[in-house]
Amino acid sequence: LIQCVQGKVQFHLIDKKNKERKIILKSGKGEILKIPPGVWFCFKSFNKKESIIANLIEMPHDDRETVKSSKIKNYKI
């Protein structure tokens, strides 16, 4: 569960079927984004100063469940 606490942030999601989706979260709106397992994502801030997001996980974090990359399906992130 991800919420934008300050600023404005765009998330770029790519699922297993290469379906793409872009979602913008803004602070003060109370919007929450849930990213299901197996979905690659990256995000960027639209604020020049800073944006803050809160990542609320439903279980203890396990580093073995996370894969990080600078390139996702031919997109440089």
PDB file of N, CA, C and O in Angstrom:
ATOM      1  N   LEU A   1       0.845  -1.169   0.000  1.00  0.00           N
ATOM      2  CA  LEU A   1       0.000   0.000   0.000  1.00  0.00           C
ATOM      3  C   LEU A   1       0.893   1.235   0.000  1.00  0.00           C
ATOM      4  O   LEU A   1       1.765   1.374   0.857  1.00  0.00           O
ATOM      5  N   ILE A   2       0.680   2.113  -0.940  1.00  0.00           N
ATOM      6  CA  ILE A   2       1.521   3.302  -1.069  1.00  0.00           C
ATOM      7  C   ILE A   2       0.631   4.538  -1.035  1.00  0.00           C
ATOM      8  O   ILE A   2      -0.409   4.589  -1.691  1.00  0.00           O
ATOM      9  N   GLN A   3       1.054   5.523  -0.267  1.00  0.00           N
ATOM     10  CA  GLN A   3       0.320   6.788  -0.191  1.00  0.00           C
ATOM     11  C   GLN A   3       1.315   7.939  -0.353  1.00  0.00           C
ATOM     12  O   GLN A   3       2.427   7.883   0.173  1.00  0.00           O
ATOM     13  N   CYS A   4       0.915   8.969  -1.075  1.00  0.00           N
ATOM     14  CA  CYS A   4       1.739  10.164  -1.224  1.00  0.00           C
ATOM     15  C   CYS A   4       1.445  11.087  -0.044  1.00  0.00           C
ATOM     16  O   CYS A   4       0.330  11.586   0.108  1.00  0.00           O
ATOM     17  N   VAL A   5       2.453  11.302   0.780  1.00  0.00           N
ATOM     18  CA  VAL A   5       2.309  12.103   1.989  1.00  0.00           C
ATOM     19  C   VAL A   5       2.545  13.588   1.685  1.00  0.00           C
ATOM     20  O   VAL A   5       1.910  14.467   2.267  1.00  0.00           O
ATOM     21  N   GLN A   6       3.470  13.838   0.763  1.00  0.00           N
ATOM     22  CA  GLN A   6       3.784  15.222   0.389  1.00  0.00           C
ATOM     23  C   GLN A   6       4.130  15.277  -1.089  1.00  0.00           C
ATOM     24  O   GLN A   6       4.914  14.459  -1.571  1.00  0.00           O
ATOM     25  N   GLY A   7       3.557  16.230  -1.816  1.00  0.00           N
ATOM     26  CA  GLY A   7       3.904  16.436  -3.221  1.00  0.00           C
ATOM     27  C   GLY A   7       2.997  15.700  -4.183  1.00  0.00           C
ATOM     28  O   GLY A   7       1.822  15.458  -3.905  1.00  0.00           O
ATOM     29  N   LYS A   8       3.578  15.347  -5.333  1.00  0.00           N
ATOM     30  CA  LYS A   8       2.858  14.688  -6.429  1.00  0.00           C
ATOM     31  C   LYS A   8       3.818  13.685  -7.075  1.00  0.00           C
ATOM     32  O   LYS A   8       4.923  14.056  -7.469  1.00  0.00           O
ATOM     33  N   VAL A   9       3.406  12.427  -7.185  1.00  0.00           N
ATOM     34  CA  VAL A   9       4.281  11.359  -7.660  1.00  0.00           C
ATOM     35  C   VAL A   9       3.559  10.538  -8.731  1.00  0.00           C
ATOM     36  O   VAL A   9       2.385  10.198  -8.586  1.00  0.00           O
ATOM     37  N   GLN A  10       4.292  10.226  -9.816  1.00  0.00           N
ATOM     38  CA  GLN A  10       3.751   9.364 -10.863  1.00  0.00           C
ATOM     39  C   GLN A  10       4.373   7.977 -10.745  1.00  0.00           C
ATOM     40  O   GLN A  10       5.590   7.837 -10.625  1.00  0.00           O
ATOM     41  N   PHE A  11       3.516   6.952 -10.781  1.00  0.00           N
ATOM     42  CA  PHE A  11       3.962   5.560 -10.768  1.00  0.00           C
ATOM     43  C   PHE A  11       3.737   4.974 -12.152  1.00  0.00           C
ATOM     44  O   PHE A  11       2.679   5.167 -12.751  1.00  0.00           O
ATOM     45  N   HIS A  12       4.730   4.262 -12.656  1.00  0.00           N
ATOM     46  CA  HIS A  12       4.653   3.572 -13.954  1.00  0.00           C
ATOM     47  C   HIS A  12       4.677   2.082 -13.636  1.00  0.00           C
ATOM     48  O   HIS A  12       5.675   1.566 -13.134  1.00  0.00           O
ATOM     49  N   LEU A  13       3.569   1.387 -13.932  1.00  0.00           N
ATOM     50  CA  LEU A  13       3.422  -0.030 -13.618  1.00  0.00           C
ATOM     51  C   LEU A  13       3.452  -0.851 -14.894  1.00  0.00           C
ATOM     52  O   LEU A  13       2.889  -0.440 -15.908  1.00  0.00           O
ATOM     53  N   ILE A  14       4.105  -2.013 -14.855  1.00  0.00           N
ATOM     54  CA  ILE A  14       4.136  -2.938 -15.990  1.00  0.00           C
ATOM     55  C   ILE A  14       3.865  -4.337 -15.432  1.00  0.00           C
ATOM     56  O   ILE A  14       4.628  -4.846 -14.611  1.00  0.00           O
ATOM     57  N   ASP A  15       2.757  -4.959 -15.894  1.00  0.00           N
ATOM     58  CA  ASP A  15       2.403  -6.274 -15.368  1.00  0.00           C
ATOM     59  C   ASP A  15       3.024  -7.401 -16.203  1.00  0.00           C
ATOM     60  O   ASP A  15       3.774  -7.151 -17.146  1.00  0.00           O
ATOM     61  N   LYS A  16       2.700  -8.626 -15.841  1.00  0.00           N
ATOM     62  CA  LYS A  16       3.282  -9.803 -16.490  1.00  0.00           C
ATOM     63  C   LYS A  16       2.920  -9.918 -17.965  1.00  0.00           C
ATOM     64  O   LYS A  16       3.639 -10.559 -18.731  1.00  0.00           O
ATOM     65  N   LYS A  17       1.811  -9.303 -18.369  1.00  0.00           N
ATOM     66  CA  LYS A  17       1.376  -9.342 -19.769  1.00  0.00           C
ATOM     67  C   LYS A  17       1.848  -8.105 -20.537  1.00  0.00           C
ATOM     68  O   LYS A  17       1.354  -7.827 -21.629  1.00  0.00           O
ATOM     69  N   ASN A  18       2.799  -7.369 -19.970  1.00  0.00           N
ATOM     70  CA  ASN A  18       3.348  -6.130 -20.539  1.00  0.00           C
ATOM     71  C   ASN A  18       2.316  -5.008 -20.642  1.00  0.00           C
ATOM     72  O   ASN A  18       2.513  -4.053 -21.393  1.00  0.00           O
ATOM     73  N   LYS A  19       1.233  -5.114 -19.903  1.00  0.00           N
ATOM     74  CA  LYS A  19       0.250  -4.037 -19.858  1.00  0.00           C
ATOM     75  C   LYS A  19       0.808  -2.912 -18.983  1.00  0.00           C
ATOM     76  O   LYS A  19       1.247  -3.142 -17.856  1.00  0.00           O
ATOM     77  N   GLU A  20       0.782  -1.709 -19.521  1.00  0.00           N
ATOM     78  CA  GLU A  20       1.344  -0.562 -18.808  1.00  0.00           C
ATOM     79  C   GLU A  20       0.238   0.324 -18.263  1.00  0.00           C
ATOM     80  O   GLU A  20      -0.845   0.437 -18.838  1.00  0.00           O
ATOM     81  N   ARG A  21       0.546   0.942 -17.146  1.00  0.00           N
ATOM     82  CA  ARG A  21      -0.401   1.858 -16.526  1.00  0.00           C
ATOM     83  C   ARG A  21       0.382   2.937 -15.791  1.00  0.00           C
ATOM     84  O   ARG A  21       1.377   2.645 -15.128  1.00  0.00           O
ATOM     85  N   LYS A  22      -0.063   4.171 -15.908  1.00  0.00           N
ATOM     86  CA  LYS A  22       0.555   5.274 -15.178  1.00  0.00           C
ATOM     87  C   LYS A  22      -0.488   5.859 -14.230  1.00  0.00           C
ATOM     88  O   LYS A  22      -1.617   6.150 -14.627  1.00  0.00           O
ATOM     89  N   ILE A  23      -0.093   6.021 -12.990  1.00  0.00           N
ATOM     90  CA  ILE A  23      -0.993   6.519 -11.951  1.00  0.00           C
ATOM     91  C   ILE A  23      -0.307   7.663 -11.227  1.00  0.00           C
ATOM     92  O   ILE A  23       0.875   7.570 -10.894  1.00  0.00           O
ATOM     93  N   ILE A  24      -1.034   8.736 -10.984  1.00  0.00           N
ATOM     94  CA  ILE A  24      -0.489   9.882 -10.257  1.00  0.00           C
ATOM     95  C   ILE A  24      -1.166   9.967  -8.894  1.00  0.00           C
ATOM     96  O   ILE A  24      -2.393   9.965  -8.793  1.00  0.00           O
ATOM     97  N   LEU A  25      -0.347  10.044  -7.849  1.00  0.00           N
ATOM     98  CA  LEU A  25      -0.843  10.244  -6.492  1.00  0.00           C
ATOM     99  C   LEU A  25      -0.455  11.641  -6.031  1.00  0.00           C
ATOM    100  O   LEU A  25       0.668  12.091  -6.256  1.00  0.00           O
ATOM    101  N   LYS A  26      -1.399  12.325  -5.382  1.00  0.00           N
ATOM    102  CA  LYS A  26      -1.151  13.669  -4.848  1.00  0.00           C
ATOM    103  C   LYS A  26      -1.406  13.661  -3.353  1.00  0.00           C
ATOM    104  O   LYS A  26      -2.306  12.973  -2.871  1.00  0.00           O
ATOM    105  N   SER A  27      -0.614  14.425  -2.622  1.00  0.00           N
ATOM    106  CA  SER A  27      -0.833  14.517  -1.180  1.00  0.00           C
ATOM    107  C   SER A  27      -2.152  15.215  -0.897  1.00  0.00           C
ATOM    108  O   SER A  27      -2.629  16.024  -1.693  1.00  0.00           O
ATOM    109  N   GLY A  28      -2.731  14.887   0.247  1.00  0.00           N
ATOM    110  CA  GLY A  28      -3.969  15.523   0.665  1.00  0.00           C
ATOM    111  C   GLY A  28      -5.224  14.902   0.083  1.00  0.00           C
ATOM    112  O   GLY A  28      -6.329  15.293   0.456  1.00  0.00           O
ATOM    113  N   LYS A  29      -5.082  13.945  -0.820  1.00  0.00           N
ATOM    114  CA  LYS A  29      -6.249  13.321  -1.455  1.00  0.00           C
ATOM    115  C   LYS A  29      -6.674  12.029  -0.756  1.00  0.00           C
ATOM    116  O   LYS A  29      -7.794  11.558  -0.956  1.00  0.00           O
ATOM    117  N   GLY A  30      -5.791  11.453   0.059  1.00  0.00           N
ATOM    118  CA  GLY A  30      -6.119  10.214   0.753  1.00  0.00           C
ATOM    119  C   GLY A  30      -6.114   8.988  -0.137  1.00  0.00           C
ATOM    120  O   GLY A  30      -6.653   7.948   0.242  1.00  0.00           O
ATOM    121  N   GLU A  31      -5.509   9.090  -1.325  1.00  0.00           N
ATOM    122  CA  GLU A  31      -5.462   7.961  -2.258  1.00  0.00           C
ATOM    123  C   GLU A  31      -4.411   6.948  -1.820  1.00  0.00           C
ATOM    124  O   GLU A  31      -3.344   7.317  -1.329  1.00  0.00           O
ATOM    125  N   ILE A  32      -4.722   5.677  -2.001  1.00  0.00           N
ATOM    126  CA  ILE A  32      -3.783   4.604  -1.684  1.00  0.00           C
ATOM    127  C   ILE A  32      -3.654   3.705  -2.904  1.00  0.00           C
ATOM    128  O   ILE A  32      -4.655   3.325  -3.512  1.00  0.00           O
ATOM    129  N   LEU A  33      -2.423   3.368  -3.258  1.00  0.00           N
ATOM    130  CA  LEU A  33      -2.135   2.507  -4.403  1.00  0.00           C
ATOM    131  C   LEU A  33      -1.663   1.158  -3.876  1.00  0.00           C
ATOM    132  O   LEU A  33      -0.740   1.088  -3.065  1.00  0.00           O
ATOM    133  N   LYS A  34      -2.298   0.092  -4.339  1.00  0.00           N
ATOM    134  CA  LYS A  34      -1.865  -1.259  -3.985  1.00  0.00           C
ATOM    135  C   LYS A  34      -1.278  -1.912  -5.228  1.00  0.00           C
ATOM    136  O   LYS A  34      -1.963  -2.068  -6.239  1.00  0.00           O
ATOM    137  N   ILE A  35      -0.012  -2.290  -5.150  1.00  0.00           N
ATOM    138  CA  ILE A  35       0.683  -2.913  -6.282  1.00  0.00           C
ATOM    139  C   ILE A  35       0.768  -4.409  -6.009  1.00  0.00           C
ATOM    140  O   ILE A  35       1.421  -4.823  -5.051  1.00  0.00           O
ATOM    141  N   PRO A  36       0.118  -5.227  -6.836  1.00  0.00           N
ATOM    142  CA  PRO A  36       0.127  -6.669  -6.603  1.00  0.00           C
ATOM    143  C   PRO A  36       1.491  -7.301  -6.887  1.00  0.00           C
ATOM    144  O   PRO A  36       2.313  -6.708  -7.586  1.00  0.00           O
ATOM    145  N   PRO A  37       1.736  -8.499  -6.352  1.00  0.00           N
ATOM    146  CA  PRO A  37       2.999  -9.201  -6.625  1.00  0.00           C
ATOM    147  C   PRO A  37       3.181  -9.426  -8.122  1.00  0.00           C
ATOM    148  O   PRO A  37       2.213  -9.636  -8.853  1.00  0.00           O
ATOM    149  N   GLY A  38       4.436  -9.378  -8.568  1.00  0.00           N
ATOM    150  CA  GLY A  38       4.752  -9.642  -9.970  1.00  0.00           C
ATOM    151  C   GLY A  38       4.637  -8.444 -10.889  1.00  0.00           C
ATOM    152  O   GLY A  38       4.852  -8.572 -12.094  1.00  0.00           O
ATOM    153  N   VAL A  39       4.302  -7.283 -10.348  1.00  0.00           N
ATOM    154  CA  VAL A  39       4.191  -6.070 -11.147  1.00  0.00           C
ATOM    155  C   VAL A  39       5.443  -5.228 -10.942  1.00  0.00           C
ATOM    156  O   VAL A  39       5.783  -4.871  -9.815  1.00  0.00           O
ATOM    157  N   TRP A  40       6.131  -4.913 -12.047  1.00  0.00           N
ATOM    158  CA  TRP A  40       7.293  -4.028 -11.979  1.00  0.00           C
ATOM    159  C   TRP A  40       6.797  -2.587 -11.896  1.00  0.00           C
ATOM    160  O   TRP A  40       5.779  -2.238 -12.495  1.00  0.00           O
ATOM    161  N   PHE A  41       7.515  -1.764 -11.160  1.00  0.00           N
ATOM    162  CA  PHE A  41       7.107  -0.363 -11.093  1.00  0.00           C
ATOM    163  C   PHE A  41       8.304   0.533 -10.830  1.00  0.00           C
ATOM    164  O   PHE A  41       9.320   0.114 -10.274  1.00  0.00           O
ATOM    165  N   CYS A  42       8.147   1.781 -11.251  1.00  0.00           N
ATOM    166  CA  CYS A  42       9.089   2.829 -10.913  1.00  0.00           C
ATOM    167  C   CYS A  42       8.251   4.072 -10.640  1.00  0.00           C
ATOM    168  O   CYS A  42       7.067   4.112 -10.975  1.00  0.00           O
ATOM    169  N   PHE A  43       8.851   5.066 -10.043  1.00  0.00           N
ATOM    170  CA  PHE A  43       8.097   6.281  -9.743  1.00  0.00           C
ATOM    171  C   PHE A  43       9.003   7.487  -9.819  1.00  0.00           C
ATOM    172  O   PHE A  43      10.222   7.385  -9.676  1.00  0.00           O
ATOM    173  N   LYS A  44       8.370   8.656 -10.053  1.00  0.00           N
ATOM    174  CA  LYS A  44       9.125   9.906 -10.094  1.00  0.00           C
ATOM    175  C   LYS A  44       8.274  11.016  -9.493  1.00  0.00           C
ATOM    176  O   LYS A  44       7.045  10.987  -9.545  1.00  0.00           O
ATOM    177  N   SER A  45       8.958  11.980  -8.930  1.00  0.00           N
ATOM    178  CA  SER A  45       8.304  13.120  -8.306  1.00  0.00           C
ATOM    179  C   SER A  45       8.080  14.220  -9.332  1.00  0.00           C
ATOM    180  O   SER A  45       8.905  14.424 -10.222  1.00  0.00           O
ATOM    181  N   PHE A  46       6.971  14.924  -9.208  1.00  0.00           N
ATOM    182  CA  PHE A  46       6.711  16.087 -10.037  1.00  0.00           C
ATOM    183  C   PHE A  46       7.101  17.378  -9.326  1.00  0.00           C
ATOM    184  O   PHE A  46       7.069  18.445  -9.940  1.00  0.00           O
ATOM    185  N   ASN A  47       7.464  17.309  -8.061  1.00  0.00           N
ATOM    186  CA  ASN A  47       7.860  18.494  -7.304  1.00  0.00           C
ATOM    187  C   ASN A  47       9.355  18.721  -7.434  1.00  0.00           C
ATOM    188  O   ASN A  47      10.133  17.769  -7.389  1.00  0.00           O
ATOM    189  N   LYS A  48       9.761  19.961  -7.593  1.00  0.00           N
ATOM    190  CA  LYS A  48      11.187  20.268  -7.707  1.00  0.00           C
ATOM    191  C   LYS A  48      11.885  20.132  -6.359  1.00  0.00           C
ATOM    192  O   LYS A  48      13.057  19.760  -6.308  1.00  0.00           O
ATOM    193  N   LYS A  49      11.186  20.425  -5.272  1.00  0.00           N
ATOM    194  CA  LYS A  49      11.803  20.324  -3.946  1.00  0.00           C
ATOM    195  C   LYS A  49      11.852  18.871  -3.491  1.00  0.00           C
ATOM    196  O   LYS A  49      12.926  18.270  -3.461  1.00  0.00           O
ATOM    197  N   GLU A  50      10.719  18.307  -3.141  1.00  0.00           N
ATOM    198  CA  GLU A  50      10.692  16.906  -2.740  1.00  0.00           C
ATOM    199  C   GLU A  50       9.254  16.411  -2.660  1.00  0.00           C
ATOM    200  O   GLU A  50       8.312  17.185  -2.488  1.00  0.00           O
ATOM    201  N   SER A  51       9.122  15.122  -2.788  1.00  0.00           N
ATOM    202  CA  SER A  51       7.861  14.432  -2.548  1.00  0.00           C
ATOM    203  C   SER A  51       8.165  13.312  -1.565  1.00  0.00           C
ATOM    204  O   SER A  51       9.279  12.790  -1.532  1.00  0.00           O
ATOM    205  N   ILE A  52       7.187  12.952  -0.779  1.00  0.00           N
ATOM    206  CA  ILE A  52       7.363  11.873   0.196  1.00  0.00           C
ATOM    207  C   ILE A  52       6.242  10.864  -0.014  1.00  0.00           C
ATOM    208  O   ILE A  52       5.066  11.221  -0.084  1.00  0.00           O
ATOM    209  N   ILE A  53       6.638   9.578  -0.115  1.00  0.00           N
ATOM    210  CA  ILE A  53       5.641   8.520  -0.196  1.00  0.00           C
ATOM    211  C   ILE A  53       5.815   7.600   1.009  1.00  0.00           C
ATOM    212  O   ILE A  53       6.923   7.431   1.517  1.00  0.00           O
ATOM    213  N   ALA A  54       4.719   7.015   1.455  1.00  0.00           N
ATOM    214  CA  ALA A  54       4.743   6.032   2.537  1.00  0.00           C
ATOM    215  C   ALA A  54       4.421   4.677   1.932  1.00  0.00           C
ATOM    216  O   ALA A  54       3.400   4.513   1.264  1.00  0.00           O
ATOM    217  N   ASN A  55       5.298   3.703   2.168  1.00  0.00           N
ATOM    218  CA  ASN A  55       5.105   2.341   1.690  1.00  0.00           C
ATOM    219  C   ASN A  55       4.698   1.494   2.894  1.00  0.00           C
ATOM    220  O   ASN A  55       5.523   1.191   3.756  1.00  0.00           O
ATOM    221  N   LEU A  56       3.439   1.120   2.943  1.00  0.00           N
ATOM    222  CA  LEU A  56       2.897   0.362   4.068  1.00  0.00           C
ATOM    223  C   LEU A  56       2.741  -1.091   3.645  1.00  0.00           C
ATOM    224  O   LEU A  56       1.911  -1.405   2.792  1.00  0.00           O
ATOM    225  N   ILE A  57       3.533  -1.975   4.235  1.00  0.00           N
ATOM    226  CA  ILE A  57       3.462  -3.378   3.841  1.00  0.00           C
ATOM    227  C   ILE A  57       2.638  -4.155   4.868  1.00  0.00           C
ATOM    228  O   ILE A  57       2.585  -3.802   6.046  1.00  0.00           O
ATOM    229  N   GLU A  58       2.001  -5.220   4.387  1.00  0.00           N
ATOM    230  CA  GLU A  58       1.073  -5.992   5.199  1.00  0.00           C
ATOM    231  C   GLU A  58       1.733  -7.134   5.951  1.00  0.00           C
ATOM    232  O   GLU A  58       1.074  -7.819   6.733  1.00  0.00           O
ATOM    233  N   MET A  59       3.033  -7.353   5.725  1.00  0.00           N
ATOM    234  CA  MET A  59       3.756  -8.437   6.391  1.00  0.00           C
ATOM    235  C   MET A  59       5.212  -8.013   6.555  1.00  0.00           C
ATOM    236  O   MET A  59       5.624  -7.022   5.952  1.00  0.00           O
ATOM    237  N   PRO A  60       5.993  -8.722   7.344  1.00  0.00           N
ATOM    238  CA  PRO A  60       7.412  -8.362   7.488  1.00  0.00           C
ATOM    239  C   PRO A  60       8.141  -8.383   6.148  1.00  0.00           C
ATOM    240  O   PRO A  60       7.894  -9.252   5.313  1.00  0.00           O
ATOM    241  N   HIS A  61       9.035  -7.426   5.950  1.00  0.00           N
ATOM    242  CA  HIS A  61       9.795  -7.322   4.697  1.00  0.00           C
ATOM    243  C   HIS A  61      10.810  -8.450   4.588  1.00  0.00           C
ATOM    244  O   HIS A  61      11.445  -8.824   5.574  1.00  0.00           O
ATOM    245  N   ASP A  62      10.955  -8.987   3.389  1.00  0.00           N
ATOM    246  CA  ASP A  62      11.938 -10.035   3.107  1.00  0.00           C
ATOM    247  C   ASP A  62      12.717  -9.623   1.861  1.00  0.00           C
ATOM    248  O   ASP A  62      12.145  -9.563   0.773  1.00  0.00           O
ATOM    249  N   ASP A  63      14.018  -9.338   2.002  1.00  0.00           N
ATOM    250  CA  ASP A  63      14.851  -8.901   0.876  1.00  0.00           C
ATOM    251  C   ASP A  63      14.840  -9.893  -0.285  1.00  0.00           C
ATOM    252  O   ASP A  63      15.031  -9.493  -1.433  1.00  0.00           O
ATOM    253  N   ARG A  64      14.621 -11.177  -0.008  1.00  0.00           N
ATOM    254  CA  ARG A  64      14.619 -12.193  -1.074  1.00  0.00           C
ATOM    255  C   ARG A  64      13.420 -12.056  -2.004  1.00  0.00           C
ATOM    256  O   ARG A  64      13.422 -12.638  -3.088  1.00  0.00           O
ATOM    257  N   GLU A  65      12.395 -11.301  -1.608  1.00  0.00           N
ATOM    258  CA  GLU A  65      11.209 -11.125  -2.440  1.00  0.00           C
ATOM    259  C   GLU A  65      11.328  -9.924  -3.372  1.00  0.00           C
ATOM    260  O   GLU A  65      10.425  -9.686  -4.174  1.00  0.00           O
ATOM    261  N   THR A  66      12.406  -9.170  -3.291  1.00  0.00           N
ATOM    262  CA  THR A  66      12.569  -7.949  -4.056  1.00  0.00           C
ATOM    263  C   THR A  66      13.656  -8.119  -5.108  1.00  0.00           C
ATOM    264  O   THR A  66      14.744  -8.616  -4.817  1.00  0.00           O
ATOM    265  N   VAL A  67      13.354  -7.702  -6.332  1.00  0.00           N
ATOM    266  CA  VAL A  67      14.337  -7.692  -7.406  1.00  0.00           C
ATOM    267  C   VAL A  67      14.434  -6.253  -7.882  1.00  0.00           C
ATOM    268  O   VAL A  67      13.424  -5.642  -8.235  1.00  0.00           O
ATOM    269  N   LYS A  68      15.653  -5.706  -7.893  1.00  0.00           N
ATOM    270  CA  LYS A  68      15.853  -4.334  -8.344  1.00  0.00           C
ATOM    271  C   LYS A  68      16.621  -4.346  -9.651  1.00  0.00           C
ATOM    272  O   LYS A  68      17.509  -5.171  -9.861  1.00  0.00           O
ATOM    273  N   SER A  69      16.264  -3.416 -10.526  1.00  0.00           N
ATOM    274  CA  SER A  69      16.904  -3.328 -11.828  1.00  0.00           C
ATOM    275  C   SER A  69      16.884  -1.883 -12.295  1.00  0.00           C
ATOM    276  O   SER A  69      16.002  -1.116 -11.909  1.00  0.00           O
ATOM    277  N   SER A  70      17.857  -1.505 -13.127  1.00  0.00           N
ATOM    278  CA  SER A  70      17.852  -0.162 -13.702  1.00  0.00           C
ATOM    279  C   SER A  70      17.146  -0.160 -15.056  1.00  0.00           C
ATOM    280  O   SER A  70      16.989   0.888 -15.682  1.00  0.00           O
ATOM    281  N   LYS A  71      16.721  -1.345 -15.501  1.00  0.00           N
ATOM    282  CA  LYS A  71      16.024  -1.467 -16.776  1.00  0.00           C
ATOM    283  C   LYS A  71      14.900  -2.498 -16.614  1.00  0.00           C
ATOM    284  O   LYS A  71      15.127  -3.614 -16.146  1.00  0.00           O
ATOM    285  N   ILE A  72      13.697  -2.106 -17.008  1.00  0.00           N
ATOM    286  CA  ILE A  72      12.558  -3.014 -16.926  1.00  0.00           C
ATOM    287  C   ILE A  72      11.954  -3.130 -18.319  1.00  0.00           C
ATOM    288  O   ILE A  72      11.475  -2.148 -18.886  1.00  0.00           O
ATOM    289  N   LYS A  73      11.983  -4.336 -18.857  1.00  0.00           N
ATOM    290  CA  LYS A  73      11.376  -4.613 -20.165  1.00  0.00           C
ATOM    291  C   LYS A  73      11.730  -3.545 -21.187  1.00  0.00           C
ATOM    292  O   LYS A  73      10.852  -2.976 -21.836  1.00  0.00           O
ATOM    293  N   ASN A  74      13.025  -3.277 -21.324  1.00  0.00           N
ATOM    294  CA  ASN A  74      13.574  -2.311 -22.269  1.00  0.00           C
ATOM    295  C   ASN A  74      13.324  -0.840 -21.917  1.00  0.00           C
ATOM    296  O   ASN A  74      13.589   0.037 -22.739  1.00  0.00           O
ATOM    297  N   TYR A  75      12.830  -0.562 -20.735  1.00  0.00           N
ATOM    298  CA  TYR A  75      12.685   0.813 -20.244  1.00  0.00           C
ATOM    299  C   TYR A  75      13.817   1.089 -19.277  1.00  0.00           C
ATOM    300  O   TYR A  75      14.001   0.345 -18.314  1.00  0.00           O
ATOM    301  N   LYS A  76      14.579   2.144 -19.516  1.00  0.00           N
ATOM    302  CA  LYS A  76      15.607   2.531 -18.558  1.00  0.00           C
ATOM    303  C   LYS A  76      14.937   3.379 -17.484  1.00  0.00           C
ATOM    304  O   LYS A  76      14.242   4.352 -17.777  1.00  0.00           O
ATOM    305  N   ILE A  77      15.165   2.985 -16.234  1.00  0.00           N
ATOM    306  CA  ILE A  77      14.532   3.717 -15.130  1.00  0.00           C
ATOM    307  C   ILE A  77      15.573   4.359 -14.247  1.00  0.00           C
ATOM    308  O   ILE A  77      15.229   5.018 -13.266  1.00  0.00           O
TER     309      ILE A  77
END
